[in-house]
């Protein structure tokens, strides 16, 4: 089961789990889900499941340890005199901070060793060679468990939430194990907080007709995005990015836009399948996408794209850093010298820089991933710095920023910037990305597009027609969602003939126009390796 969109998952695994879940008494259904989740993870990672078990047992232990310290603190405070309470709070706060620091470093340390040893080791050896030092570090090689970045972030969020008192540590190891391993989310997210899903997973309500049809509806729409659009674009994108030296800037620009489209359709389509799978069991998972290409700024884009990742970095990296004592002192000082606008930006920009370095590295161990993070950091920083200037200029020129044409220009500008970022994200190295970008700017031509050269690189005119219709359908759904129209609910409210005509129509569309069989190469799950 290498993908949630595979026949093995949708045609075999998920239906069997549904049947076994429904036949199991309610108080034991969580065991059925847990067994299914570990079986699923074992089929994709084998013995590397031990890392998931270690992570689960570790956060269970550290969570209970912090709870013990918190309870001890309450007892001491209840018995202490008023003059002693501040000192007691300080002592126990330091203990809690030490425990959570140890726990987080342990989990992040495992992730860093497994995922980044080769990258850091290779670069350090390169630096030693440049300094004419003969010593070389041995570079280990590890097999990376699928989804380790996702479940590590869930583990860290649990530890921080217990430390902050947002949630109580769970004494039930089984419930914690299910939260960490729930099979629809383990491979590609979304990154759930304990408060998002743990209670729902434990309640194990019976599968209802409504939940099953709504879940299957969501799954079908996700499959359409993945199989009809993302997989159909795969061969063309692979050809251009692999042999970029053979094509002019026009072809590269088309490939860049197609890759951004492919990435969105594959990832959001898979998330639709994930959320739909969970919905069948009555589990409401957090949304991971909210019409990102309607964003007017890069900052807004990252509140709509991979939402749970952005929220995680915001709550567990950006806020703790920006509210730390050194940066708070820096803000006070900078405000005096630089004013109320630029002053707070100094400390905030340091925290933002750390966030985007981490974001780039989270996506992969490579300089082009770091560049991808710094690229978005730079754009957001520029937006924060000059946002008030743009607003003032628009007012002086009597430009209504709420007019459709102004918003349209902002959306197009943001989309172009996002596409350029994805060019580096997809390129086979930073140098390749820079070469492709330079070629796109200095050697752009419509000649290869007009000559239909593109139609010889993995897609033909029929593919283009199918892509156009499918993308238009996704766009229409996105417009309705952006306007607050609950299209899924509207469909579910139709009479049975109309409702099932729509369902069968969507299924037939996938079956007839899906990109599979001879000549097509299905894309591997893009985010599963992150």
C-alpha positions as CSV (number, residue, x, y, z in Angstrom):
1,X,0.0,0.0,0.0
2,X,2.3,2.8,-1.3
3,X,-0.6,5.3,-1.7
4,X,-4.0,6.1,-0.2
5,X,-5.2,6.3,-3.8
6,X,-4.1,2.8,-4.6
7,X,-6.5,-0.1,-5.4
8,X,-4.9,-2.1,-2.5
9,X,-6.0,0.7,0.0
10,X,-9.4,1.7,-1.4
11,X,-10.5,-1.7,-2.8
12,X,-9.2,-4.0,-0.1
13,X,-7.8,-2.5,3.1
14,X,-10.3,0.2,3.8
15,X,-13.4,-1.9,3.1
16,X,-12.1,-4.8,5.3
17,X,-11.4,-2.4,8.1
18,X,-14.9,-0.9,7.8
19,X,-16.5,-4.3,8.0
20,X,-14.4,-5.5,11.0
21,X,-14.9,-2.1,12.7
22,X,-18.7,-2.4,12.3
23,X,-18.8,-6.0,13.5
24,X,-16.7,-5.2,16.6
25,X,-18.5,-4.2,19.8
26,X,-18.2,-0.5,20.4
27,X,-16.0,-0.7,23.5
28,X,-13.5,-2.7,21.5
29,X,-13.6,-0.8,18.2
30,X,-10.6,1.3,19.2
31,X,-8.6,-1.9,19.3
32,X,-9.7,-2.7,15.7
33,X,-8.6,0.7,14.5
34,X,-5.3,0.4,16.4
35,X,-4.6,-3.0,14.9
36,X,-5.5,-1.8,11.4
37,X,-3.3,1.3,11.8
38,X,-0.2,-0.7,12.9
39,X,-0.8,-3.3,10.1
40,X,-1.0,-0.4,7.6
41,X,2.2,1.1,8.9
42,X,4.0,-2.2,9.0
43,X,3.1,-2.9,5.3
44,X,4.7,0.4,4.2
45,X,7.7,0.5,6.7
46,X,8.2,-3.0,8.0
47,X,10.4,-3.3,11.1
48,X,10.7,0.6,11.1
49,X,7.4,0.5,13.0
50,X,9.7,0.3,16.0
51,X,10.4,4.1,15.7
52,X,6.6,4.8,15.9
53,X,6.3,2.5,19.0
54,X,9.3,4.2,20.6
55,X,7.8,7.7,19.9
56,X,4.5,6.7,21.4
57,X,5.9,5.1,24.5
58,X,8.2,8.0,25.0
59,X,5.5,10.8,24.9
60,X,3.4,8.6,27.2
61,X,6.2,8.5,29.8
62,X,7.2,12.1,29.5
63,X,3.5,13.3,29.6
64,X,2.9,11.4,32.8
65,X,6.2,12.6,34.3
66,X,5.1,16.2,33.6
67,X,1.7,15.6,35.1
68,X,3.3,14.2,38.3
69,X,5.4,17.4,38.6
70,X,2.4,19.6,37.9
71,X,0.4,17.8,40.6
72,X,3.3,18.0,43.0
73,X,3.5,21.7,42.3
74,X,-0.2,22.3,43.1
75,X,0.3,20.4,46.4
76,X,3.3,22.5,47.4
77,X,1.5,25.8,46.4
78,X,-1.6,24.8,48.4
79,X,0.5,24.4,51.6
80,X,2.9,27.3,51.0
81,X,2.8,30.8,52.4
82,X,2.1,33.6,50.0
83,X,5.7,34.8,50.1
84,X,7.0,31.3,49.1
85,X,4.7,30.7,46.2
86,X,6.8,32.7,43.6
87,X,9.9,30.7,44.4
88,X,8.0,27.4,44.3
89,X,6.5,28.2,40.9
90,X,10.0,29.1,39.6
91,X,11.5,25.8,40.9
92,X,8.8,23.6,39.3
93,X,8.6,25.6,36.1
94,X,12.3,24.9,35.6
95,X,11.7,21.2,36.3
96,X,8.9,21.1,33.7
97,X,11.0,23.1,31.2
98,X,13.8,20.6,31.6
99,X,11.5,17.6,31.1
100,X,9.9,19.0,28.0
101,X,13.2,20.1,26.6
102,X,14.7,16.6,27.1
103,X,11.6,15.0,25.5
104,X,11.5,17.3,22.5
105,X,15.3,17.0,21.9
106,X,15.0,13.2,22.0
107,X,12.3,13.2,19.3
108,X,13.8,15.9,17.1
109,X,17.2,14.2,17.6
110,X,15.9,10.9,16.2
111,X,14.4,12.8,13.2
112,X,17.6,14.7,12.6
113,X,19.9,11.6,12.7
114,X,17.7,9.6,10.4
115,X,16.8,12.3,7.9
116,X,19.7,14.8,7.9
117,X,22.9,12.8,8.8
118,X,23.9,12.4,5.2
119,X,23.2,16.1,4.3
120,X,25.0,17.6,7.3
121,X,27.9,15.1,7.1
122,X,28.5,15.7,3.4
123,X,28.5,19.4,3.7
124,X,30.8,19.3,6.8
125,X,33.2,17.1,4.9
126,X,33.1,19.6,2.0
127,X,33.9,22.4,4.4
128,X,36.8,20.4,5.9
129,X,38.2,19.8,2.4
130,X,37.9,23.5,1.5
131,X,39.9,24.3,4.7
132,X,42.5,21.6,3.7
133,X,41.8,19.5,6.7
134,X,42.5,15.8,6.0
135,X,40.0,14.5,8.6
136,X,36.6,13.2,7.2
137,X,33.5,12.3,9.1
138,X,32.1,8.9,8.4
139,X,28.7,9.4,6.7
140,X,26.0,6.9,7.9
141,X,23.1,5.9,5.8
142,X,19.7,5.2,7.3
143,X,16.4,4.0,6.0
144,X,13.8,6.6,6.7
145,X,10.4,5.5,8.1
146,X,7.5,6.7,6.0
147,X,5.7,9.6,7.6
148,X,8.3,10.2,10.4
149,X,8.1,13.9,10.1
150,X,4.4,13.9,10.5
151,X,4.2,11.7,13.6
152,X,7.2,13.4,15.2
153,X,5.4,16.7,14.9
154,X,2.3,15.2,16.5
155,X,4.4,13.9,19.3
156,X,6.1,17.3,19.9
157,X,2.7,19.1,19.8
158,X,1.4,16.6,22.5
159,X,4.4,17.2,24.7
160,X,4.2,21.0,24.4
161,X,0.4,21.0,25.0
162,X,0.9,18.9,28.2
163,X,3.7,21.2,29.3
164,X,1.5,24.3,28.8
165,X,-1.5,22.7,30.5
166,X,-3.6,22.9,27.3
167,X,-4.4,19.2,27.7
168,X,-4.0,16.6,30.4
169,X,-1.5,13.8,29.9
170,X,-3.3,10.7,28.8
171,X,-2.7,7.8,31.1
172,X,-4.1,5.3,28.5
173,X,-1.3,4.2,26.3
174,X,-3.7,2.6,23.8
175,X,-5.5,5.9,23.2
176,X,-2.2,7.7,22.7
177,X,-1.0,5.0,20.4
178,X,-4.2,5.3,18.3
179,X,-3.8,9.1,18.1
180,X,-0.2,8.7,16.9
181,X,-0.8,5.9,14.4
182,X,-4.4,6.4,13.0
183,X,-3.9,4.9,9.5
184,X,-5.5,7.6,7.3
185,X,-3.1,10.3,8.5
186,X,0.1,8.5,9.3
187,X,1.7,8.8,5.8
188,X,0.8,12.4,4.6
189,X,-1.0,14.2,7.4
190,X,-2.8,16.4,8.2
191,X,-0.7,17.1,11.4
192,X,-3.3,16.6,14.1
193,X,-3.2,17.9,17.7
194,X,-4.2,15.5,20.5
195,X,-7.3,17.8,21.1
196,X,-8.3,17.4,17.4
197,X,-8.8,13.6,17.2
198,X,-8.0,11.6,20.3
199,X,-11.5,11.8,21.9
200,X,-13.2,11.2,18.6
201,X,-11.0,8.1,17.9
202,X,-11.8,6.7,21.3
203,X,-15.6,7.2,21.1
204,X,-15.8,4.8,18.1
205,X,-19.4,5.5,17.0
206,X,-21.1,3.1,14.6
207,X,-20.5,3.8,10.9
208,X,-23.6,5.7,9.7
209,X,-25.0,6.0,6.2
210,X,-24.5,9.7,6.2
211,X,-20.8,9.5,7.3
212,X,-20.1,6.7,4.8
213,X,-21.7,8.6,1.8
214,X,-20.0,11.9,2.8
215,X,-16.7,10.2,3.2
216,X,-16.9,8.3,-0.1
217,X,-17.9,11.6,-1.8
218,X,-14.8,13.3,-0.5
219,X,-12.6,10.3,-1.5
220,X,-14.0,10.3,-5.0
221,X,-13.3,14.0,-5.5
222,X,-9.8,13.5,-4.2
223,X,-9.2,10.6,-6.5
224,X,-10.3,12.7,-9.5
225,X,-7.7,15.4,-8.6
226,X,-5.0,12.8,-8.1
227,X,-5.6,10.2,-10.9
228,X,-7.1,12.4,-13.6
229,X,-5.0,15.5,-13.2
230,X,-1.8,14.9,-11.2
231,X,-0.9,11.6,-12.7
232,X,-1.7,12.8,-16.2
233,X,0.8,15.7,-15.9
234,X,3.5,13.4,-14.5
235,X,5.3,12.3,-17.6
236,X,5.4,15.8,-19.1
237,X,6.8,17.3,-16.0
238,X,9.3,14.6,-15.5
239,X,10.6,14.9,-19.1
240,X,11.1,18.7,-18.9
241,X,12.7,18.8,-15.4
242,X,15.0,15.9,-16.2
243,X,16.1,17.3,-19.7
244,X,15.7,21.0,-19.0
245,X,18.7,21.8,-21.1
246,X,16.9,20.7,-24.2
247,X,14.0,23.2,-23.9
248,X,13.6,26.9,-24.0
249,X,12.2,29.1,-21.3
250,X,8.6,28.8,-22.7
251,X,8.5,25.1,-22.2
252,X,10.1,25.4,-18.7
253,X,7.5,28.0,-17.7
254,X,4.7,25.7,-18.8
255,X,6.3,22.8,-16.9
256,X,6.6,25.1,-13.8
257,X,2.9,25.9,-13.8
258,X,2.0,22.3,-14.5
259,X,4.1,21.1,-11.5
260,X,2.5,23.6,-9.2
261,X,-0.9,22.3,-10.4
262,X,0.3,18.7,-10.0
263,X,1.6,19.3,-6.5
264,X,-1.7,20.9,-5.4
265,X,-3.9,18.2,-7.1
266,X,-1.8,15.3,-5.7
267,X,-1.4,16.6,-2.2
268,X,-4.9,18.1,-1.7
269,X,-6.4,15.1,-3.5
270,X,-4.7,12.7,-1.2
271,X,-5.7,14.8,1.8
272,X,-9.3,14.5,0.5
273,X,-9.0,10.7,0.5
274,X,-7.5,10.9,4.0
275,X,-10.2,13.1,5.5
276,X,-12.9,11.1,3.7
277,X,-11.5,7.9,5.1
278,X,-11.6,9.3,8.6
279,X,-15.1,10.7,8.0
280,X,-16.4,7.3,7.3
281,X,-15.6,6.4,10.9
282,X,-17.0,9.6,12.2
283,X,-13.6,11.3,12.7
284,X,-13.5,15.0,11.7
285,X,-9.9,15.8,10.9
286,X,-8.6,19.4,10.5
287,X,-8.6,20.8,6.9
288,X,-5.2,21.2,5.3
289,X,-6.2,23.3,2.3
290,X,-8.5,26.3,1.8
291,X,-8.5,27.5,-1.8
292,X,-4.8,28.6,-1.6
293,X,-4.7,30.1,-5.1
294,X,-7.2,32.8,-4.1
295,X,-4.6,34.2,-1.8
296,X,-3.6,37.9,-2.3
297,X,-0.3,37.6,-0.5
298,X,2.3,35.0,0.3
299,X,1.5,35.2,4.0
300,X,-2.1,34.5,3.2
301,X,-1.1,31.6,0.9
302,X,0.6,29.9,3.8
303,X,-2.6,30.1,5.9
304,X,-4.4,28.3,3.1
305,X,-1.8,25.7,2.0
306,X,-0.7,22.9,4.2
307,X,-2.6,24.6,7.0
308,X,-1.7,22.2,9.8
309,X,2.1,22.5,9.1
310,X,1.9,26.3,9.1
311,X,-0.2,26.3,12.3
312,X,2.4,23.9,13.9
313,X,5.3,26.2,13.1
314,X,3.3,29.2,14.3
315,X,2.3,27.7,17.7
316,X,5.5,25.7,18.5
317,X,8.3,27.7,16.9
318,X,7.3,31.3,16.0
319,X,5.3,32.2,19.1
320,X,7.7,30.7,21.7
321,X,10.7,32.4,20.0
322,X,9.1,35.8,19.5
323,X,7.8,35.8,23.1
324,X,11.1,34.7,24.6
325,X,12.9,37.2,26.9
326,X,15.8,38.0,24.5
327,X,13.5,38.8,21.6
328,X,11.1,40.8,23.8
329,X,13.9,42.9,25.0
330,X,15.1,43.4,21.4
331,X,11.6,44.5,20.4
332,X,11.5,47.1,23.1
333,X,14.9,48.5,22.1
334,X,14.2,48.4,18.4
335,X,10.9,50.1,18.8
336,X,12.7,53.1,20.4
337,X,15.1,53.4,17.6
338,X,13.1,52.3,14.6
339,X,9.5,53.2,15.5
340,X,6.3,51.3,16.1
341,X,6.3,49.6,12.6
342,X,9.9,48.6,11.9
343,X,10.8,48.0,15.6
344,X,8.7,44.9,16.3
345,X,9.7,43.5,12.8
346,X,13.3,43.0,14.0
347,X,12.6,40.3,16.6
348,X,9.7,39.0,14.6
349,X,11.9,38.6,11.5
350,X,14.4,36.5,13.5
351,X,11.7,34.2,14.6
352,X,10.3,34.1,11.1
353,X,13.7,33.3,9.7
354,X,14.0,30.3,12.0
355,X,10.5,29.1,11.1
356,X,11.3,29.2,7.3
357,X,14.7,27.5,7.7
358,X,12.9,24.7,9.6
359,X,10.1,24.7,7.0
360,X,12.6,24.2,4.2
361,X,14.5,21.5,6.0
362,X,11.3,19.8,7.0
363,X,10.5,19.3,3.3
364,X,13.9,17.7,2.7
365,X,17.6,17.6,3.3
366,X,19.0,19.7,0.5
367,X,20.1,23.2,-0.2
368,X,17.3,23.8,-2.7
369,X,14.8,23.0,0.1
370,X,16.6,25.6,2.3
371,X,16.5,28.0,-0.6
372,X,12.8,27.3,-0.9
373,X,12.2,28.2,2.7
374,X,14.4,31.4,2.5
375,X,12.6,32.4,-0.7
376,X,9.3,32.5,1.1
377,X,10.8,34.1,4.2
378,X,12.1,36.9,2.0
379,X,8.8,37.5,0.3
380,X,6.9,37.5,3.6
381,X,9.5,39.8,5.2
382,X,9.2,42.3,2.3
383,X,5.4,42.2,2.6
384,X,5.6,42.9,6.3
385,X,8.1,45.8,5.7
386,X,6.4,47.5,2.8
387,X,2.7,46.6,3.4
388,X,1.9,49.9,5.0
389,X,3.7,51.8,2.2
390,X,1.6,50.0,-0.5
391,X,-1.6,50.8,1.5
392,X,-0.7,54.5,1.8
393,X,0.3,54.7,-1.9
394,X,-3.0,53.1,-2.9
395,X,-4.9,55.6,-0.8
396,X,-3.0,58.6,-2.2
397,X,-3.7,57.4,-5.8
398,X,-7.4,56.8,-4.8
399,X,-7.2,53.1,-5.6
400,X,-9.9,51.1,-4.0
401,X,-8.1,48.0,-2.7
402,X,-11.4,46.1,-2.4
403,X,-12.2,46.4,-6.1
404,X,-12.2,43.1,-8.0
405,X,-9.4,44.2,-10.4
406,X,-7.0,45.1,-7.6
407,X,-7.7,41.8,-5.8
408,X,-7.2,40.0,-9.2
409,X,-3.8,41.6,-9.7
410,X,-2.8,40.6,-6.1
411,X,-4.0,37.0,-6.7
412,X,-2.1,36.8,-10.0
413,X,1.1,38.3,-8.5
414,X,1.0,35.8,-5.6
415,X,0.4,32.9,-7.9
416,X,3.4,33.8,-10.0
417,X,5.6,34.1,-6.9
418,X,4.3,30.7,-5.7
419,X,5.1,29.1,-9.0
420,X,8.6,30.4,-9.0
421,X,9.1,28.9,-5.5
422,X,7.8,25.5,-6.7
423,X,10.2,25.5,-9.6
424,X,13.1,25.4,-7.1
425,X,11.2,22.9,-5.0
426,X,10.9,20.5,-7.9
427,X,14.3,21.0,-9.5
428,X,17.0,18.5,-9.0
429,X,19.3,20.7,-7.0
430,X,19.7,24.5,-6.4
431,X,22.0,25.0,-9.4
432,X,19.5,23.3,-11.7
433,X,16.7,25.5,-10.3
434,X,18.7,28.7,-10.9
435,X,19.6,27.5,-14.4
436,X,16.0,26.8,-15.2
437,X,14.8,30.1,-13.8
438,X,17.5,32.0,-15.7
439,X,16.5,30.3,-18.9
440,X,12.9,31.0,-18.3
441,X,13.7,34.7,-17.9
442,X,16.4,35.2,-20.6
443,X,15.3,32.6,-23.2
444,X,11.5,32.8,-23.0
445,X,9.7,32.1,-26.3
446,X,6.2,31.1,-27.4
447,X,7.7,29.4,-30.5
448,X,7.9,25.9,-28.9
449,X,4.4,26.3,-27.5
450,X,3.0,27.4,-30.9
451,X,4.8,24.6,-32.6
452,X,3.1,22.1,-30.3
453,X,6.4,20.7,-29.1
454,X,4.8,20.2,-25.7
455,X,2.4,17.7,-27.2
456,X,5.4,15.4,-27.8
457,X,6.7,15.4,-24.2
458,X,4.2,13.1,-22.5
459,X,0.8,14.6,-23.2
460,X,-1.3,14.9,-26.3
461,X,-4.2,17.1,-27.3
462,X,-6.7,14.7,-25.7
463,X,-4.8,14.9,-22.4
464,X,-4.9,18.7,-22.7
465,X,-8.7,18.6,-23.2
466,X,-9.2,16.3,-20.2
467,X,-6.9,18.4,-18.1
468,X,-8.8,21.6,-19.0
469,X,-12.2,20.1,-18.2
470,X,-11.0,18.6,-14.9
471,X,-9.1,21.7,-13.7
472,X,-12.2,23.8,-14.6
473,X,-14.3,21.5,-12.4
474,X,-11.9,21.9,-9.5
475,X,-11.8,25.6,-10.0
476,X,-15.6,25.8,-10.0
477,X,-15.8,23.9,-6.7
478,X,-13.1,26.2,-5.3
479,X,-15.0,29.3,-6.2
480,X,-18.2,27.9,-4.6
481,X,-16.2,27.1,-1.4
482,X,-14.6,30.5,-1.4
483,X,-18.1,32.0,-1.5
484,X,-19.2,29.9,1.4
485,X,-21.4,27.5,-0.6
486,X,-21.4,24.1,1.1
487,X,-21.4,22.1,-2.1
488,X,-21.0,18.7,-0.4
489,X,-24.0,19.4,1.8
490,X,-26.0,20.7,-1.1
491,X,-25.4,17.5,-3.1
492,X,-26.2,15.3,0.0
493,X,-29.6,17.1,0.3
494,X,-30.7,16.2,-3.3
495,X,-33.1,13.4,-3.9
496,X,-31.6,10.0,-4.2
497,X,-31.8,9.9,-8.0
498,X,-29.9,13.2,-8.5
499,X,-27.5,12.4,-5.7
500,X,-26.5,9.0,-6.9
501,X,-26.4,10.2,-10.6
502,X,-23.8,12.7,-9.5
503,X,-21.8,10.0,-7.5
504,X,-21.8,7.5,-10.4
505,X,-21.0,10.3,-12.9
506,X,-17.9,11.2,-10.9
507,X,-16.8,7.6,-10.5
508,X,-17.3,7.0,-14.3
509,X,-15.3,10.2,-15.0
510,X,-12.4,8.8,-13.0
511,X,-12.7,5.3,-14.5
512,X,-12.8,6.6,-18.1
513,X,-10.4,9.5,-17.9
514,X,-8.0,8.5,-15.2
515,X,-4.4,8.4,-16.2
516,X,-3.4,4.8,-15.8
517,X,-2.5,1.9,-18.1
518,X,0.1,1.9,-20.9
519,X,1.9,5.2,-21.4
520,X,1.2,6.7,-18.0
521,X,3.4,6.7,-14.9
522,X,1.4,7.3,-11.7
523,X,3.1,9.9,-9.4
524,X,4.4,8.6,-6.1
525,X,2.9,10.3,-3.0
526,X,4.9,13.5,-3.0
527,X,4.6,14.4,0.7
528,X,4.9,10.8,2.1
529,X,8.7,11.2,2.2
530,X,8.6,14.4,4.2
